[in-house]
Amino acid sequence: GLCDATQIPPQTPTLKQKAVLATENPVLLQNLSLLGVDLSKARRRQPGVLRKRLTNEKGVAAFLRAKGASPRIIAGIFSRYPRSITRTADHLEQRWALWRRCLHRLLTAVPRAFSNSVELNRQMLELLEDVGAELGLSAEGEPDGSRQTPVQFAVAVMRRNAYVLATSTKRVRGNVTALRELLELSDAELLALLQGPGAEILDLSNTYLAVNFESLRRKMESLGCERGEVKRLVLAVPMLMFTGRGNLSTKLDCLLQGGVTVQQVLERPKVLYYSTQNIAARMAELRRVGYDFGKHGIGVFDTSRKRFDARMAKLTSAAARRQEDEL
């Protein structure tokens, strides 16, 4: 039978574990417990921090509270990245100056960035500034604000995808290069992509990005698409690069088998954001009422559940009336 949790005896720490626990700083443990920190998680991630005699958990917590972080966020940061409690007041102020407007999102989305050294975050900021400059942005910008400076570009990318601060500069640089080469982009096209939703794929592994693009390219070309159409598809919905090979192919096959054309997918590519299960379920409902994709298009896929149900109610009523007329 199924095992009840009360039947499982508690695990007894090994001698090695007991020795490690005995060296931990009891005052630090008490302070962290009062802050709501998950000590077991902190111990798994960075056990050496809990043995330190000089830490700044109270100072870091006070700094974060002053910047608007809730107790839950503070406890989460300390639990996942305990090394952050060793940071000094000077270090924290430097970090604040570096992040500027990005702090709130970084704290909630990527607490690891708070534990990074100032130098690591500075390297990423400088890399993104370099990319902006390489793509034609100037330090002066435009008087009317219509064109960003490299610094503004870097901040915009980090705000769009804070996870780049938990990513190596090598990976981000590799993805920038890969996007240019795979999509054959001009400076202006690459800049527009990175300033928009393209920023959200910069933290992908270089291999994953390349493999997924090649899979998409082969699939679309097998359906008669030209390379330029594949390029436009990725520029329109770069998040497709998160979709694995088999998953994307299955989605396309489901749509095509249901009567949707490739051209319709190219015109409304956001349909590929939805899961295969969602697409298949809606396809079945639409088929039941004789929905004509050629006549009505595929916008019906790109709607909320509430709006889709309302549309289906009208279509079902119309189908019932047609059946009555035929009788």
C-alpha positions as CSV (number, residue, x, y, z in Angstrom):
1,G,0.0,0.0,0.0
2,L,0.9,3.7,-0.1
3,C,3.3,4.8,2.6
4,D,2.0,7.3,5.1
5,A,4.4,10.1,6.1
6,T,4.0,9.1,9.8
7,Q,5.4,5.7,9.0
8,I,8.7,7.0,7.8
9,P,11.2,7.3,10.7
10,P,13.3,10.5,10.9
11,Q,16.8,10.2,9.5
12,T,19.6,10.1,12.0
13,P,22.4,12.5,11.1
14,T,25.7,10.8,10.2
15,L,28.8,11.4,12.3
16,K,30.1,13.7,9.5
17,Q,26.8,15.7,9.4
18,K,26.9,16.0,13.2
19,A,30.4,17.4,13.1
20,V,29.4,20.0,10.5
21,L,26.3,21.0,12.5
22,A,28.5,21.4,15.6
23,T,30.6,24.0,13.9
24,E,27.8,26.2,12.8
25,N,27.3,29.6,14.4
26,P,24.4,29.3,16.8
27,V,23.8,33.0,17.0
28,L,23.7,33.2,13.2
29,L,21.2,30.3,13.1
30,Q,19.0,32.0,15.6
31,N,19.0,35.3,13.7
32,L,18.2,33.6,10.4
33,S,15.4,31.6,12.0
34,L,13.8,34.8,13.3
35,L,14.0,36.1,9.7
36,G,12.1,33.1,8.4
37,V,15.0,31.6,6.6
38,D,14.8,27.9,5.5
39,L,18.0,26.7,7.2
40,S,17.9,23.3,5.5
41,K,17.8,24.9,2.1
42,A,20.6,27.3,3.0
43,R,22.7,24.4,4.4
44,R,22.3,22.5,1.1
45,R,23.3,25.5,-1.0
46,Q,26.2,27.1,0.8
47,P,26.9,25.3,4.1
48,G,30.1,27.2,4.8
49,V,28.2,30.4,5.3
50,L,26.5,29.1,8.4
51,R,29.8,28.4,10.0
52,K,31.0,32.0,9.7
53,R,31.5,34.1,12.8
54,L,31.3,37.5,11.2
55,T,28.1,38.0,9.1
56,N,25.8,40.9,8.3
57,E,22.3,39.3,8.1
58,K,20.7,42.1,10.2
59,G,22.3,44.9,8.1
60,V,21.4,43.2,4.8
61,A,17.8,42.6,6.0
62,A,17.5,46.3,7.1
63,F,18.9,47.4,3.7
64,L,16.4,45.3,1.8
65,R,13.5,46.5,3.9
66,A,14.5,50.1,3.3
67,K,14.3,49.4,-0.4
68,G,10.8,47.9,-0.2
69,A,11.5,44.2,0.1
70,S,9.0,42.2,2.1
71,P,10.0,39.8,4.9
72,R,9.0,36.9,2.5
73,I,11.4,38.1,-0.2
74,I,14.2,38.7,2.3
75,A,13.8,35.2,3.7
76,G,13.7,33.7,0.2
77,I,17.0,35.5,-0.8
78,F,18.8,34.3,2.3
79,S,17.5,30.7,2.0
80,R,18.5,30.4,-1.7
81,Y,21.7,32.4,-1.6
82,P,23.1,32.5,1.9
83,R,26.3,34.2,0.9
84,S,24.4,37.5,0.5
85,I,24.4,37.8,4.3
86,T,28.2,38.4,4.2
87,R,27.9,41.6,2.2
88,T,29.0,44.9,3.8
89,A,27.1,48.2,3.8
90,D,29.5,49.6,1.2
91,H,29.0,46.6,-1.1
92,L,25.3,46.9,-0.8
93,E,25.4,50.6,-1.8
94,Q,27.6,49.9,-4.7
95,R,25.1,47.2,-5.8
96,W,22.2,49.6,-5.5
97,A,24.0,52.2,-7.6
98,L,24.7,49.6,-10.3
99,W,21.2,48.2,-10.5
100,R,19.4,51.4,-10.3
101,R,15.8,50.8,-11.5
102,C,16.3,47.1,-11.9
103,L,16.5,46.1,-8.2
104,H,12.9,45.3,-7.5
105,R,12.6,42.9,-10.4
106,L,16.0,41.3,-9.6
107,L,15.1,40.6,-6.0
108,T,11.9,38.9,-6.9
109,A,13.0,37.2,-10.1
110,V,16.7,36.4,-9.7
111,P,17.9,36.4,-6.1
112,R,21.1,34.9,-7.2
113,A,22.1,38.2,-8.7
114,F,22.1,39.7,-5.2
115,S,24.7,37.2,-4.1
116,N,26.9,37.8,-7.1
117,S,30.0,39.9,-6.6
118,V,29.8,43.5,-7.8
119,E,32.4,42.7,-10.4
120,L,30.3,39.9,-12.0
121,N,27.2,42.2,-12.3
122,R,29.4,45.0,-13.6
123,Q,30.9,42.7,-16.2
124,M,27.4,41.9,-17.5
125,L,26.4,45.5,-17.5
126,E,29.6,46.4,-19.5
127,L,29.0,43.6,-21.9
128,L,25.5,44.7,-22.7
129,E,26.8,48.3,-23.1
130,D,29.4,47.1,-25.5
131,V,26.8,45.2,-27.5
132,G,24.7,48.4,-27.8
133,A,27.7,50.4,-28.9
134,E,28.6,47.7,-31.5
135,L,25.1,47.9,-32.9
136,G,25.3,51.7,-33.4
137,L,24.2,53.3,-30.2
138,S,26.2,56.3,-29.1
139,A,26.9,57.6,-25.6
140,E,25.0,60.9,-26.4
141,G,21.8,59.2,-27.7
142,E,19.3,61.5,-29.4
143,P,18.2,64.9,-28.0
144,D,14.5,63.9,-28.4
145,G,15.1,60.6,-26.6
146,S,14.2,58.5,-29.6
147,R,17.4,56.5,-29.5
148,Q,18.9,54.8,-26.5
149,T,22.4,55.2,-25.2
150,P,24.4,52.0,-24.6
151,V,23.8,52.3,-20.9
152,Q,20.0,52.7,-21.4
153,F,20.1,49.7,-23.7
154,A,21.9,47.5,-21.1
155,V,19.4,48.5,-18.4
156,A,16.4,47.8,-20.8
157,V,17.7,44.3,-21.5
158,M,18.2,43.5,-17.8
159,R,14.7,44.8,-17.0
160,R,13.3,42.7,-19.8
161,N,15.2,39.6,-18.7
162,A,16.7,39.9,-15.2
163,Y,18.0,36.3,-15.6
164,V,20.9,37.5,-17.7
165,L,22.5,38.5,-14.3
166,A,22.5,34.9,-13.3
167,T,24.1,34.0,-16.7
168,S,27.7,34.1,-17.8
169,T,28.9,36.9,-20.1
170,K,30.2,34.2,-22.4
171,R,26.8,32.6,-22.8
172,V,25.1,36.0,-23.5
173,R,27.8,37.0,-26.0
174,G,27.5,33.6,-27.7
175,N,23.7,34.0,-28.0
176,V,24.0,37.6,-29.5
177,T,26.5,36.2,-32.0
178,A,24.3,33.2,-32.8
179,L,21.2,35.2,-33.3
180,R,23.0,37.5,-35.8
181,E,24.4,34.6,-37.7
182,L,21.5,32.2,-37.7
183,L,19.0,34.9,-38.7
184,E,21.4,36.8,-40.9
185,L,20.5,40.1,-39.1
186,S,21.7,43.6,-39.8
187,D,22.8,45.8,-36.9
188,A,19.4,47.5,-36.9
189,E,17.5,44.2,-36.9
190,L,19.5,42.7,-34.1
191,L,19.2,45.9,-32.0
192,A,15.4,45.9,-32.4
193,L,15.3,42.2,-31.5
194,L,17.4,42.6,-28.3
195,Q,15.5,45.7,-27.2
196,G,12.3,43.8,-27.5
197,P,11.3,40.2,-26.7
198,G,14.6,38.8,-28.0
199,A,16.1,39.8,-24.7
200,E,14.1,37.0,-23.0
201,I,16.1,34.3,-24.8
202,L,19.6,35.6,-24.0
203,D,20.0,33.3,-21.0
204,L,19.3,30.1,-23.0
205,S,22.3,27.8,-23.4
206,N,24.1,28.4,-26.7
207,T,23.6,24.8,-27.8
208,Y,19.9,24.8,-26.9
209,L,19.3,27.9,-28.9
210,A,21.2,26.6,-32.0
211,V,19.5,23.2,-31.9
212,N,16.0,24.6,-31.5
213,F,16.5,27.1,-34.3
214,E,17.8,24.4,-36.6
215,S,14.9,22.2,-35.8
216,L,12.4,25.0,-36.5
217,R,14.2,25.9,-39.8
218,R,14.1,22.3,-41.0
219,K,10.4,21.8,-40.1
220,M,9.3,25.1,-41.7
221,E,11.4,24.4,-44.8
222,S,9.9,20.9,-45.1
223,L,6.5,22.7,-45.2
224,G,7.6,24.9,-48.1
225,C,8.7,28.0,-46.2
226,E,11.7,30.0,-47.3
227,R,14.5,31.1,-45.0
228,G,13.2,34.6,-45.0
229,E,9.9,33.4,-43.6
230,V,11.6,31.5,-40.9
231,K,13.5,34.6,-40.0
232,R,10.3,36.7,-39.8
233,L,8.7,34.0,-37.6
234,V,11.5,34.0,-35.1
235,L,11.6,37.8,-35.0
236,A,7.9,37.9,-34.4
237,V,7.9,35.3,-31.6
238,P,11.5,34.7,-30.4
239,M,10.2,32.7,-27.4
240,L,9.8,29.9,-29.9
241,M,13.4,29.2,-29.2
242,F,12.3,27.8,-25.8
243,T,10.2,25.2,-27.5
244,G,11.9,21.8,-27.9
245,R,12.1,20.0,-31.3
246,G,9.4,17.4,-30.8
247,N,7.0,19.8,-29.1
248,L,7.1,22.4,-31.9
249,S,6.7,19.8,-34.6
250,T,3.7,18.3,-32.9
251,K,2.0,21.6,-32.6
252,L,2.4,22.4,-36.2
253,D,1.2,19.0,-37.3
254,C,-1.9,19.3,-35.1
255,L,-2.7,22.7,-36.7
256,L,-2.1,21.6,-40.3
257,Q,-4.0,18.3,-39.9
258,G,-7.0,20.3,-38.5
259,G,-7.2,22.5,-41.6
260,V,-4.9,25.4,-40.7
261,T,-2.5,26.5,-43.4
262,V,1.2,27.3,-43.0
263,Q,0.6,30.8,-44.2
264,Q,-2.0,31.3,-41.5
265,V,0.6,30.2,-38.9
266,L,3.1,32.7,-40.3
267,E,0.5,35.5,-40.1
268,R,-0.6,34.6,-36.6
269,P,2.6,32.9,-35.1
270,K,1.5,33.5,-31.5
271,V,-0.8,30.4,-31.9
272,L,2.4,28.4,-31.3
273,Y,2.7,29.8,-27.8
274,Y,-0.2,27.5,-26.7
275,S,0.4,24.0,-25.6
276,T,-0.3,21.1,-27.9
277,Q,-3.1,19.9,-25.5
278,N,-4.8,23.3,-25.7
279,I,-4.5,23.5,-29.5
280,A,-5.9,19.9,-29.9
281,A,-8.8,20.5,-27.5
282,R,-9.9,23.7,-29.2
283,M,-9.4,22.1,-32.6
284,A,-11.8,19.3,-31.6
285,E,-14.5,21.7,-30.4
286,L,-14.2,23.8,-33.5
287,R,-14.4,20.8,-35.8
288,R,-17.6,19.7,-34.0
289,V,-19.4,22.9,-35.1
290,G,-17.9,22.9,-38.6
291,Y,-15.6,25.9,-38.1
292,D,-14.0,27.0,-41.4
293,F,-10.4,28.2,-40.8
294,G,-10.2,29.4,-44.4
295,K,-13.2,31.7,-44.0
296,H,-12.8,32.8,-40.3
297,G,-9.1,32.6,-39.7
298,I,-7.2,31.2,-36.7
299,G,-7.6,34.2,-34.3
300,V,-10.0,32.0,-32.3
301,F,-6.9,30.1,-30.9
302,D,-5.4,33.3,-29.6
303,T,-8.1,34.2,-27.1
304,S,-8.7,33.6,-23.4
305,R,-10.8,30.6,-22.2
306,K,-13.7,32.9,-21.4
307,R,-13.8,34.5,-24.8
308,F,-13.3,31.2,-26.6
309,D,-16.3,29.7,-24.7
310,A,-18.4,32.7,-25.6
311,R,-17.4,32.3,-29.3
312,M,-18.2,28.5,-29.1
313,A,-21.7,29.2,-27.7
314,K,-22.5,31.4,-30.7
315,L,-21.0,28.9,-33.1
316,T,-22.9,26.0,-31.5
317,S,-26.2,27.9,-31.8
318,A,-25.5,28.7,-35.4
319,A,-24.7,25.1,-36.1
320,A,-27.9,24.0,-34.5
321,R,-30.0,26.4,-36.6
322,R,-28.4,25.2,-39.7
323,Q,-29.3,21.6,-38.8
324,E,-32.9,22.6,-38.2
325,D,-33.1,24.4,-41.6
326,E,-31.7,21.3,-43.3
327,L,-34.4,19.2,-41.7
